[in-house]
């Protein structure tokens, strides 16, 4: 099973290692609200506004990064995002006034999120069609391993100085940029069905922005896929915005809170690679739909009560849905997209998460505060159930295109 991942193209494995290094140092965003509210004394309201600015910047960055990666290439966009993001982190750490700080947060999110669609498109460029799900799974677990390390390490560093968080985060971003600069070459290949088919290196036609927009707007199947993905993401962001607040409201200790929130990362590390390997033999849209069902059930279970065991079961169920969905959706999008529009397709898909972060987190907070937790979790279950219905409706259309 692990052999399938070791046999992935070397550039893909290097990208995954670099992503791990970068995410293991992603301290600034994790501690941004605490830094703004407590260290700078800007208050909780301004700190949550900054989280919204992250979402707004990420939306713009994802769309722009997708179109730019089709136009000027994947690597230039990725390098701009990493080196530019590093510089903006250093500026952000030196800001002491509200308006410049908020604008710098938005600028950082915009520049750094140029990276995501370009990286996804590059992985698809470099990987044969039948191995793409494995590539995206390896990238996903690399990112999650990094995120598992960043919070406790950042907490230790913050005890010395919050400024260290910005400096070290900038250093890891630039280190990843150097890894790409020296070890990754952009050599897009014609889509191959499998590794047994000969590789023919060709220059992929660079996309025209207007043409890409026209193709996407006429691709009803892809737009419906994005709509259902947006609904799932609106629910999923609750896991890291309102769910922690709910767990604290129920009255669990810091230790119990930490144990519950660690379930997600532990399951991803243990199960992502073997489950991805096992499920690749099945229809990709069926896997995505099953993942959405599990996410719906998982968040629905949260509304049944606030016991430690029940919340633990809830997190486990929706985490399994996340494991099934994350790499498979990326693989499907890479196959739906024409080669010269692949970055734009990845960009619009990434924007779904950014939009969910900007809208879903504050909206979920309002529902939790005004209508209570039961309403929030029932609504989350219903929203993701609607996504399941959309996935089922487009299942044959997507399958026909992916298999062709």
C-alpha positions, 0 to 999 in steps of 0.5 A: 500500500505504501509503495503506491505513495513512494512510487509517486513522481519525485516532484510531488513528494518534494512538494508534499515535504515542503508543504509539511515544513510550511504548515508546521510553521504556520503560527501566525494565522493560528494565533492571530486572534489571540495576538490581535485581541490580547497582545495588541489590545484591539479587542475580541470584535476586531480580532474576529473581524481580522479572521473575516479579512483572512477569508476575504483575502483568501477568496480573492487570492484563490481566484486570482491564483487559479487564473494566473497559474494558467496564464503565466505558469504554476511555479511563478505563482507559487513562488510569488505566494510564498516569498511575498507571503513571507514578506507580508508576515514580517510587516504584519508582525510590526503593525501596531495600528488597527487599520494597517493591521487589518489591511495587512491581514487581508493582503497576506491572505490574498498573496499566500492563497495564490499558492493553493490552486497553483499547487493543486494544478501542478500536482495534477500536471505531474501525476498520471490520472490513475494516481492523482487521488494518491497524490492529493491524499499525500499532500493532504496528510502532509498539511495535516501533520504540519498543522498538528505540530504548529499549535503546540510548538507555537504555544511554546514560542509565544511564551517567549515572544509573539514576534517569534511566531511571525518571523519563524512563519515567514522563514518556513514560507521562504524555506518552502519557496527555496525548496520549490526554486531549486528542486521543482521544475515546471514540465507539464505533461499530457494527461496520461491514463496510467504510468504504463503509458509513455510520457510525452512532455509538451508545453500546455497551452496557457489559458486566457482569462476571458476564455477560462471564465467562459468555459467555467460559466458554461460548465453546469456540472462543475458549477453544481459540484462547486455548489455542493462543495460550498454547502459542505464547507459551510458546515465543515468550518463549524468544526473549527469555529463554533464546535470549540465554543460549544465544547467549552459551553458544555463545560469540558476541561482544557484536557477534555477539550484538547482530547476531543479536538485531537481526534480529527488530526489523529484519525487523518494521520492514521487512516488517510493513506490506507483508506484512500488506497482502498477506496480508489477502486470504487467510483469517485463520485460515490466516494465523495457522496458517501463522505458528504453523508458521513459529514451530515450524520456526524454534525447531526449527532452533535445535536443529540447531546453534549456528552464526551462520548457523543461528541467524540463519536460525532467528530470521528464520523465527520472526520471519516467523511473528510478523509473520503472527500478531500483528495477525491474531490481534488482528483475529480476537479483535475479531470473535469478541467481542460488542461489549459483551464486547470488552475482556474477550476482549482481556484474556483474550488478553493474559493468555496472554502474561503467563502465558507470561512468568511461567511460560515464561521460568523454566521454559525457563531450568530446561530449558536448565540441567538438560536442555540446549539441544537438549531446550529447542528440540525441546520448543519445536518440539513445543509450537508444533506442538500449537498448529498442530493446535489452530488447524487443528481450530478453523479452520472454526469461527473462519472461520464466525464471523469471516466472518458 
